[in-house]
């Protein structure tokens, strides 16, 4: 029974302390709440705008950069194909000349 009474006293004591602490709190005025809320909203909007602009800039840079790389790689592939064709033609001509020289020698 003493245990139950002790718990009731602790609960009453807790709520008294809680009420006392709430009296110590300095609550903001409505004007302060409005000013702080406005500041938070403005900062959030500015941050969102900055992130949006950076996202567009990087997306544009990425798109143009990738397209430029594709065109450069495409040109390199075409250049390599042309060079390979020239080398094949050169080898074919060299082989024919060698065959003709061998035929003349025989």
TILOFI-451553 format. One record per residue: residue in three letters; x, z, y of N, C-alpha, C, O in turn. Coordinates in steps of 0.1 Angstrom, whole numbers, padded with zeros to 4 digits, always signed. Atoms other than C-alpha are relative to their C-alpha. Last residue first. Example, Ala and Ser with C-alpha at 12.3 -4.5 7.8 and 13.67 -1.06 7.14 Angstrom:
TILOFI-451553
SER-0009+0000-0011+0137+0071-0011-0008+0008+0011-0003+0009+0022;ALA+0009+0000-0012+0123+0078-0045+0009+0000+0012+0019+0007+0012;
//
This chain:
TILOFI-451553
UNK+0001+0004+0014+0597-1132-0160+0000-0015+0000-0001-0021-0011;UNK-0013-0003+0006+0610-1124-0125+0000-0005-0015+0010-0010-0020;UNK-0010+0009-0005+0580-1141-0109+0014+0002-0007+0020-0008-0010;UNK+0004+0013+0006+0555-1122-0131+0011-0011+0005+0014-0019-0003;UNK-0003+0000+0014+0572-1089-0123-0002-0014-0007+0005-0018-0015;UNK-0015+0001+0001+0571-1097-0086+0005+0000-0015+0014-0007-0018;UNK-0004+0013-0003+0534-1105-0089+0015-0002-0001+0020-0012-0005;UNK+0003+0009+0011+0527-1073-0108+0005-0014+0003+0010-0021-0006;UNK-0009-0003+0011+0546-1053-0082-0003-0009-0012+0007-0014-0018;UNK-0013+0006-0004+0527-1070-0054+0010+0002-0011+0018-0006-0014;UNK+0001+0015+0001+0494-1063-0072+0014-0006+0004+0018-0016-0003;UNK+0001+0003+0015+0503-1026-0077+0000-0015-0002+0007-0020-0011;UNK-0013-0003+0005+0513-1023-0040+0001-0004-0015+0011-0010-0019;UNK-0008+0011-0005+0480-1039-0029+0015+0001-0006+0021-0009-0010;UNK+0004+0012+0007+0461-1015-0052+0008-0012+0005+0012-0020-0004;UNK-0005-0001+0014+0481-0985-0039-0004-0013-0008+0004-0018-0016;UNK-0014+0002-0001+0474-0996-0003+0006+0000-0014+0015-0008-0017;UNK-0002+0014-0003+0437-1001-0010+0015-0002+0000+0020-0013-0005;UNK+0003+0007+0012+0436-0966-0026+0003-0015+0001+0008-0022-0008;UNK-0011-0002+0010+0455-0951+0003-0003-0007-0013+0006-0013-0019;UNK-0011+0008-0004+0431-0968+0028+0012+0002-0010+0019-0007-0014;UNK+0003+0015+0002+0401-0956+0009+0012-0008+0003+0016-0017-0004;UNK+0000+0002+0014+0415-0920+0007-0002-0015-0003+0005-0021-0012;UNK-0014-0001+0004+0422-0921+0044+0002-0003-0015+0011-0010-0019;UNK-0006+0012-0005+0386-0933+0051+0015+0000-0004+0020-0010-0009;UNK+0005+0011+0008+0372-0905+0029+0007-0013+0004+0011-0021-0005;UNK-0007-0001+0013+0395-0879+0045-0005-0012-0009+0003-0017-0016;UNK-0014+0004-0002+0384-0891+0080+0007+0001-0014+0015-0008-0017;UNK+0000+0015-0002+0347-0890+0069+0015-0004+0001+0018-0015-0005;UNK+0003+0006+0013+0353-0854+0055+0000-0016+0001+0005-0022-0008;UNK-0012-0002+0008+0371-0844+0087-0003-0006-0014+0006-0013-0020;UNK-0010+0009-0004+0343-0858+0108+0012+0000-0009+0018-0010-0012;UNK+0005+0013+0004+0317-0839+0088+0010-0011+0004+0013-0020-0004;UNK-0002+0001+0015+0338-0807+0091-0004-0014-0005+0002-0020-0013;UNK-0014+0001+0002+0339-0812+0129+0003-0002-0015+0012-0010-0019;UNK-0004+0013-0004+0302-0820+0130+0015-0002-0002+0019-0013-0006;UNK+0005+0010+0009+0294-0790+0109+0004-0014+0004+0008-0022-0005;UNK-0008-0001+0012+0316-0768+0130-0004-0010-0011+0004-0017-0017;UNK-0013+0006-0003+0298-0780+0161+0010+0000-0012+0017-0010-0015;UNK+0002+0014-0001+0264-0773+0146+0014-0007+0003+0017-0018-0002;UNK+0001+0004+0013+0276-0738+0136-0002-0016+0000+0004-0022-0009;UNK-0013-0002+0006+0289-0731+0171-0001-0006-0015+0008-0013-0019;UNK-0009+0011-0005+0258-0745+0187+0013+0001-0007+0019-0010-0010;UNK+0006+0013+0004+0235-0724+0165+0009-0011+0005+0012-0020-0003;UNK-0001+0002+0015+0257-0693+0167-0005-0014-0004+0001-0021-0012;UNK-0014+0002+0003+0261-0695+0205+0002-0003-0015+0010-0012-0019;UNK-0004+0013-0006+0224-0699+0209+0014-0004-0003+0017-0015-0008;UNK+0007+0010+0008+0217-0670+0186+0003-0014+0004+0006-0023-0004;UNK-0008+0001+0013+0244-0649+0203-0007-0010-0009+0000-0017-0016;UNK-0013+0006-0002+0229-0656+0237+0007-0002-0013+0013-0012-0015;UNK+0001+0014-0003+0193-0650+0226+0014-0007+0002+0016-0018-0003;UNK+0004+0006+0012+0202-0617+0210-0002-0015+0002+0003-0023-0006;UNK-0012+0001+0009+0222-0606+0240-0004-0008-0013+0004-0016-0018;UNK-0009+0010-0006+0192-0614+0262+0012-0002-0008+0016-0013-0011;UNK+0007+0013+0001+0168-0595+0240+0009-0011+0005+0011-0021-0002;UNK-0001+0004+0014+0192-0565+0236-0006-0014-0002+0000-0022-0009;UNK-0014+0003+0003+0195-0563+0274+0002-0005-0014+0009-0015-0017;UNK-0003+0012-0007+0157-0565+0279+0015-0005-0003+0018-0016-0005;UNK+0006+0011+0007+0151-0538+0253+0003-0014+0006+0006-0023-0001;UNK-0008+0001+0012+0177-0515+0270-0006-0012-0009+0001-0020-0015;UNK-0013+0006-0003+0160-0521+0303+0009-0003-0012+0015-0013-0014;UNK+0002+0014-0004+0126-0514+0289+0013-0007+0003+0015-0019-0001;UNK+0003+0007+0012+0138-0482+0272-0003-0015+0003+0002-0023-0005;UNK-0013+0001+0008+0155-0470+0304-0003-0008-0013+0005-0016-0017;UNK-0008+0010-0006+0123-0477+0324+0013-0002-0008+0017-0014-0009;UNK+0006+0013+0002+0101-0459+0299+0008-0011+0007+0010-0021+0001;UNK-0002+0003+0014+0124-0428+0299-0006-0015-0003+0001-0023-0010;UNK-0014+0003+0003+0126-0427+0336+0002-0004-0014+0010-0014-0016;UNK-0003+0013-0006+0088-0430+0340+0015-0003-0003+0018-0015-0006;UNK+0006+0011+0008+0083-0402+0315+0003-0013+0005+0006-0023-0002;UNK-0008+0001+0012+0108-0379+0333-0006-0011-0009+0002-0019-0015;UNK-0013+0006-0004+0091-0386+0367+0008-0002-0013+0015-0013-0015;UNK+0002+0014-0004+0056-0380+0353+0013-0007+0003+0016-0018-0002;UNK+0004+0007+0013+0066-0348+0335-0001-0015+0003+0004-0023-0004;UNK-0012+0001+0008+0083-0336+0367-0002-0008-0013+0006-0016-0017;UNK-0008+0010-0007+0052-0343+0388+0013-0002-0008+0018-0014-0009;UNK+0005+0013+0003+0030-0325+0362+0008-0011+0007+0010-0022+0001;UNK+0012+0003-0008+0053-0295+0366-0005-0013-0004+0002-0021-0010;UNK-0002+0009-0011+0077-0286+0338-0014-0002+0007-0024-0001+0001;UNK+0008+0012+0003+0072-0254+0318+0002-0009+0012+0001-0005+0024;UNK+0003+0006-0013+0099-0227+0322-0006-0014-0003+0000-0023-0007;UNK-0002+0014-0002+0098-0208+0290-0004-0005+0014-0014-0001+0019;UNK-0013+0002-0006+0101-0170+0293+0002-0015+0002+0011-0019+0010;UNK+0001-0004-0014+0063-0165+0287+0013-0003+0007+0014-0006+0019;UNK+0007+0011-0007+0067-0185+0254-0002+0003+0015-0002-0006+0023;UNK-0009+0012-0002+0093-0160+0243-0007-0011+0007+0000-0018+0016;UNK-0010-0004-0010+0070-0130+0249+0010-0012+0003+0013-0014+0014;UNK+0007+0001-0013+0042-0147+0230+0009+0003+0011+0009-0003+0022;UNK+0002+0015-0002+0065-0153+0200-0007-0001+0014-0002-0010+0022;UNK-0012+0006-0004+0077-0117+0202-0001-0015+0004+0004-0020+0013;UNK-0004-0006-0013+0042-0104+0201+0013-0006+0006+0014-0010+0017;UNK+0009+0007-0010+0033-0128+0173+0003+0005+0014+0002-0002+0024;UNK-0004+0014-0001+0063-0116+0152-0008-0007+0011-0002-0014+0020;UNK-0012+0000-0008+0055-0079+0159+0005-0015+0002+0009-0018+0013;UNK+0004-0003-0014+0019-0084+0147+0013-0001+0009+0012-0006+0020;UNK+0007+0012-0005+0032-0102+0116-0004+0003+0015-0002-0006+0023;UNK-0010+0011-0003+0058-0075+0110-0007-0012+0006-0001-0019+0014;UNK-0008-0003-0012+0032-0048+0114+0010-0010+0004+0012-0014+0015;UNK+0009+0002-0011+0009-0065+0089+0007+0003+0013+0006-0004+0023;UNK+0001+0014-0002+0038-0068+0064-0009-0003+0012-0006-0012+0020;UNK-0013+0005-0005+0046-0031+0067-0001-0015+0004+0004-0019+0014;UNK+0000-0005-0014+0009-0022+0061+0013-0005+0007+0012-0009+0019;UNK+0010+0008-0007+0009-0043+0029+0000+0003+0015-0001-0005+0024;UNK-0006+0013-0001+0042-0027+0017-0010-0009+0008-0005-0017+0016;UNK-0010-0001-0012+0029+0008+0024+0006-0014+0002+0009-0018+0014;UNK+0008+0000-0012+0000+0000+0000+0009+0000+0013+0005-0006+0023;
//
